[in-house]
Amino acid sequence: MSTVDSTALLRARYGLDQQAPEVPPAVAALLDRRVTRRYRDEDVPDPLLDTLLAAAQSAPAKSDLQQYSIIVMRDRARIKRIADWIGTMDWIATAPVFLVWCGDMRRGQRMCELHDMPHANNNLDTFLNTAVDCTLAMGQFIAAADAAGLGTCPISYVRSHIEKVTPLLGLPAGVYPVAGLTVGWPVFRRPIAMRLPPSIVVHRERYDDTALETEVQAYDARRGTREPIAAGSLKNNDVYPPRDGVGWSENVARQLSVPERFGFAAYLKTRGFELA
């Protein structure tokens, strides 16, 4: 089996020099994954898209319950409506395909109805399972799309306009959008996004974040040198005045210190989720 030297890929991903083994090409492709936000005016053929969706459905699912649905959007006018609602991501409208990944409790409820049994699991755990099943499938689709030469970008902001997206897609009770995903042929490949080092994210045997402050400061410095945050990417400038030199961790704090989608739980309850 052929292998690939992962040294350059890991250096690009973390901004660090570290011991790097030879890896299979499939692993190298995952290490080299990039987001795509500019698409050529070229269609994605149905047979290819259907095969990639089959790859998504090949992802693991909790107890084989398969509690998710995928809405395929090709109508450019309808995709543009979502882009316009979001307002800050006009490039969404350039994607030839927009997928909306949905958690789906309704199908399980209908299985119980078909077999004259009660559905006794309308609870917070079921909501979590629907979200996890959905996300696993979306992640597998992203990897398959990359392998086919396509580009993708997940869009959480469909949940910021959930009261409009729900009727647009005809989502019934028990079904809710987890994320959108643009799909198309990339105009260009973006640089690899630098990630937090494993020393922060990966824990051995027990959770330990005692070195968090030191490690994050070093990460901010590395990332700021290679990927300084542009003024247009600063979060919540209406709350925190924009300034030069904001690092990744401060920008995260700027975002997380202001409530987002605080009505999401109320929305889910109107859609039949008890969340108990």
C-alpha positions as CSV (number, residue, x, y, z in Angstrom):
1,M,0.0,0.0,0.0
2,S,1.3,3.4,-0.9
3,T,1.9,6.0,1.8
4,V,2.3,9.7,2.1
5,D,4.7,11.6,4.4
6,S,2.5,13.6,6.7
7,T,5.2,16.0,8.0
8,A,4.2,19.0,5.8
9,L,0.5,18.4,6.3
10,L,0.8,18.3,10.1
11,R,3.0,21.4,10.1
12,A,0.4,23.2,8.1
13,R,-2.5,22.0,10.3
14,Y,-0.8,22.9,13.6
15,G,2.0,25.3,12.8
16,L,4.3,23.0,14.7
17,D,7.1,20.6,13.9
18,Q,6.4,17.2,15.3
19,Q,7.0,13.5,14.7
20,A,5.1,12.6,11.6
21,P,4.6,9.1,10.3
22,E,3.9,7.9,6.8
23,V,0.1,7.6,6.3
24,P,-2.3,6.1,3.7
25,P,-3.5,8.6,1.1
26,A,-7.0,8.5,2.5
27,V,-5.6,9.9,5.9
28,A,-3.5,12.4,4.1
29,A,-6.6,13.7,2.3
30,L,-8.3,14.3,5.7
31,L,-5.3,16.1,7.0
32,D,-5.3,18.3,3.9
33,R,-9.0,19.2,4.1
34,R,-9.9,22.8,3.3
35,V,-13.2,24.7,3.3
36,T,-14.5,26.1,0.0
37,R,-16.4,29.4,-0.3
38,R,-16.1,30.1,-4.0
39,Y,-17.6,27.8,-6.6
40,R,-17.4,27.5,-10.4
41,D,-20.6,27.9,-12.4
42,E,-20.7,24.1,-13.1
43,D,-23.3,21.6,-12.1
44,V,-22.8,18.6,-9.9
45,P,-24.2,15.6,-11.8
46,D,-27.0,13.7,-10.1
47,P,-25.3,10.3,-10.2
48,L,-22.2,11.7,-8.5
49,L,-24.3,13.6,-5.9
50,D,-26.4,10.5,-5.2
51,T,-23.3,8.4,-4.7
52,L,-21.8,10.9,-2.3
53,L,-25.1,10.9,-0.4
54,A,-24.9,7.1,-0.2
55,A,-21.4,7.5,1.3
56,A,-23.0,9.8,3.9
57,Q,-25.6,7.2,4.7
58,S,-22.8,4.7,5.2
59,A,-21.7,6.6,8.4
60,P,-22.4,4.9,11.7
61,A,-25.7,5.6,13.3
62,K,-26.8,5.1,16.9
63,S,-28.4,1.7,17.3
64,D,-29.0,1.7,13.5
65,L,-31.9,4.1,14.1
66,Q,-30.6,6.5,11.3
67,Q,-32.4,9.5,12.8
68,Y,-31.6,12.2,10.1
69,S,-32.9,13.4,6.8
70,I,-31.1,15.4,4.0
71,I,-32.9,18.1,2.0
72,V,-31.2,18.6,-1.4
73,M,-31.6,22.0,-2.9
74,R,-30.7,22.8,-6.5
75,D,-33.2,25.7,-7.2
76,R,-30.9,28.7,-7.3
77,A,-33.7,31.1,-6.3
78,R,-34.5,29.1,-3.2
79,I,-30.8,28.8,-2.3
80,K,-30.5,32.6,-2.7
81,R,-33.4,33.2,-0.3
82,I,-31.4,31.4,2.4
83,A,-28.2,33.4,1.5
84,D,-30.2,36.6,1.6
85,W,-31.7,35.8,5.0
86,I,-28.2,35.2,6.4
87,G,-27.0,38.4,4.7
88,T,-23.2,38.0,5.2
89,M,-22.5,35.0,3.1
90,D,-23.5,35.9,-0.5
91,W,-21.3,33.2,-1.9
92,I,-23.8,30.6,-0.7
93,A,-25.9,31.6,-3.7
94,T,-23.1,30.6,-6.0
95,A,-23.1,26.9,-4.9
96,P,-24.9,24.6,-7.4
97,V,-26.1,22.4,-4.5
98,F,-27.1,23.3,-1.0
99,L,-27.8,20.5,1.4
100,V,-29.8,21.0,4.6
101,W,-28.9,18.3,7.2
102,C,-31.8,17.6,9.6
103,G,-32.2,15.7,12.8
104,D,-35.3,13.5,12.4
105,M,-37.3,12.1,15.3
106,R,-40.4,11.9,13.1
107,R,-39.3,8.7,11.3
108,G,-38.9,6.8,14.5
109,Q,-42.3,8.0,15.7
110,R,-43.9,6.8,12.4
111,M,-42.1,3.4,12.8
112,C,-43.8,3.0,16.2
113,E,-47.2,4.0,14.7
114,L,-46.8,1.5,11.9
115,H,-46.3,-1.3,14.4
116,D,-48.9,0.0,16.9
117,M,-46.4,0.7,19.6
118,P,-45.9,3.9,21.7
119,H,-42.9,6.2,21.0
120,A,-41.5,6.4,24.5
121,N,-38.2,8.3,23.8
122,N,-39.2,11.9,23.1
123,N,-36.4,13.2,25.4
124,L,-33.1,15.1,25.4
125,D,-31.1,12.0,24.7
126,T,-33.1,11.4,21.5
127,F,-32.5,15.0,20.4
128,L,-28.8,14.5,21.0
129,N,-28.8,11.2,19.1
130,T,-30.6,12.8,16.1
131,A,-28.0,15.6,16.0
132,V,-25.0,13.3,16.3
133,D,-26.4,10.8,13.7
134,C,-26.9,13.8,11.3
135,T,-23.4,15.3,12.0
136,L,-21.7,11.9,11.4
137,A,-23.4,11.6,8.1
138,M,-22.5,15.2,7.1
139,G,-18.9,14.6,8.0
140,Q,-18.7,11.5,5.9
141,F,-20.3,13.4,3.0
142,I,-17.7,16.1,3.3
143,A,-14.8,13.6,3.1
144,A,-16.4,11.8,0.1
145,A,-17.0,15.1,-1.7
146,D,-13.4,16.1,-1.1
147,A,-12.2,12.8,-2.6
148,A,-14.3,13.5,-5.7
149,G,-12.7,16.9,-6.2
150,L,-15.7,18.9,-4.8
151,G,-15.6,21.6,-2.1
152,T,-18.0,22.2,0.8
153,C,-18.7,24.5,3.6
154,P,-21.0,23.8,6.6
155,I,-23.4,26.6,7.4
156,S,-24.7,26.8,11.0
157,Y,-26.5,30.0,10.2
158,V,-29.5,28.2,8.9
159,R,-30.5,27.9,12.6
160,S,-30.3,31.7,12.9
161,H,-33.3,31.9,10.6
162,I,-35.0,28.7,11.5
163,E,-38.5,30.2,11.5
164,K,-38.0,30.9,7.8
165,V,-36.0,27.8,6.8
166,T,-38.5,25.4,8.4
167,P,-41.5,26.4,6.2
168,L,-39.3,26.9,3.1
169,L,-38.3,23.2,3.4
170,G,-41.7,21.9,4.6
171,L,-40.1,20.4,7.7
172,P,-42.8,18.6,9.8
173,A,-42.9,18.3,13.6
174,G,-40.0,16.2,14.8
175,V,-37.6,17.4,12.1
176,Y,-35.2,20.3,12.5
177,P,-32.2,21.7,10.6
178,V,-28.8,21.0,12.1
179,A,-26.7,22.7,9.4
180,G,-26.6,23.6,5.8
181,L,-23.8,22.6,3.4
182,T,-22.7,24.3,0.2
183,V,-21.4,21.9,-2.4
184,G,-19.7,22.6,-5.7
185,W,-16.5,22.7,-7.7
186,P,-13.9,25.0,-6.1
187,V,-12.6,28.1,-7.8
188,F,-9.4,27.7,-5.8
189,R,-8.1,25.9,-2.8
190,R,-7.9,27.9,0.4
191,P,-5.0,27.6,2.8
192,I,-5.2,24.9,5.4
193,A,-6.8,26.4,8.6
194,M,-4.5,26.1,11.6
195,R,-6.1,24.1,14.4
196,L,-5.5,24.0,18.2
197,P,-2.6,21.7,19.1
198,P,-3.3,18.2,20.4
199,S,-1.9,19.3,23.8
200,I,-5.2,21.3,24.2
201,V,-7.7,19.0,22.5
202,V,-6.4,15.4,23.2
203,H,-6.5,14.2,26.8
204,R,-4.8,10.9,27.9
205,E,-6.8,8.9,30.4
206,R,-8.2,12.0,32.3
207,Y,-9.3,15.5,31.3
208,D,-6.5,18.0,32.1
209,D,-6.5,21.7,31.0
210,T,-4.0,23.0,33.5
211,A,-1.7,24.2,30.6
212,L,-4.6,25.7,28.6
213,E,-3.6,29.4,29.1
214,T,0.0,28.9,28.1
215,E,-0.8,26.7,25.2
216,V,-3.6,29.0,23.9
217,Q,-1.2,32.0,24.1
218,A,1.3,30.2,22.0
219,Y,-1.4,29.1,19.5
220,D,-2.7,32.7,19.3
221,A,0.9,33.8,18.4
222,R,1.4,31.1,15.8
223,R,-2.0,31.7,14.2
224,G,-1.7,35.5,14.3
225,T,1.6,35.3,12.4
226,R,0.2,33.1,9.6
227,E,-3.5,33.9,9.6
228,P,-4.1,37.4,11.2
229,I,-7.8,38.1,11.8
230,A,-9.1,40.6,9.3
231,A,-11.2,43.5,10.6
232,G,-14.2,42.0,8.8
233,S,-13.9,38.8,10.7
234,L,-14.0,40.3,14.2
235,K,-17.0,39.2,16.2
236,N,-19.7,41.5,17.6
237,N,-18.1,44.8,16.8
238,D,-21.3,46.5,18.0
239,V,-20.5,45.2,21.5
240,Y,-16.7,45.2,21.5
241,P,-15.0,48.0,19.6
242,P,-12.8,46.7,16.8
243,R,-9.1,46.9,17.2
244,D,-5.9,45.6,15.7
245,G,-4.1,42.5,17.1
246,V,-7.2,40.5,18.2
247,G,-6.1,36.8,18.4
248,W,-8.1,33.7,17.9
249,S,-9.0,33.2,21.6
250,E,-10.2,36.7,22.1
251,N,-12.3,36.5,18.9
252,V,-13.8,33.3,20.3
253,A,-14.6,35.1,23.6
254,R,-16.1,38.0,21.7
255,Q,-18.5,35.6,20.0
256,L,-19.4,33.4,22.9
257,S,-20.0,36.3,25.3
258,V,-23.0,37.3,23.3
259,P,-26.1,35.0,23.3
260,E,-26.8,33.3,20.0
261,R,-30.0,31.4,19.0
262,F,-31.3,31.6,22.5
263,G,-34.7,30.7,21.2
264,F,-33.6,27.3,19.8
265,A,-34.9,25.2,22.7
266,A,-38.3,27.0,22.4
267,Y,-38.3,26.3,18.7
268,L,-37.6,22.6,19.3
269,K,-40.5,22.4,21.8
270,T,-42.8,23.8,19.2
271,R,-41.6,21.1,16.8
272,G,-42.6,18.3,19.2
273,F,-39.3,17.8,21.1
274,E,-39.9,17.5,24.9
275,L,-36.2,17.7,25.8
276,A,-36.9,16.1,29.2
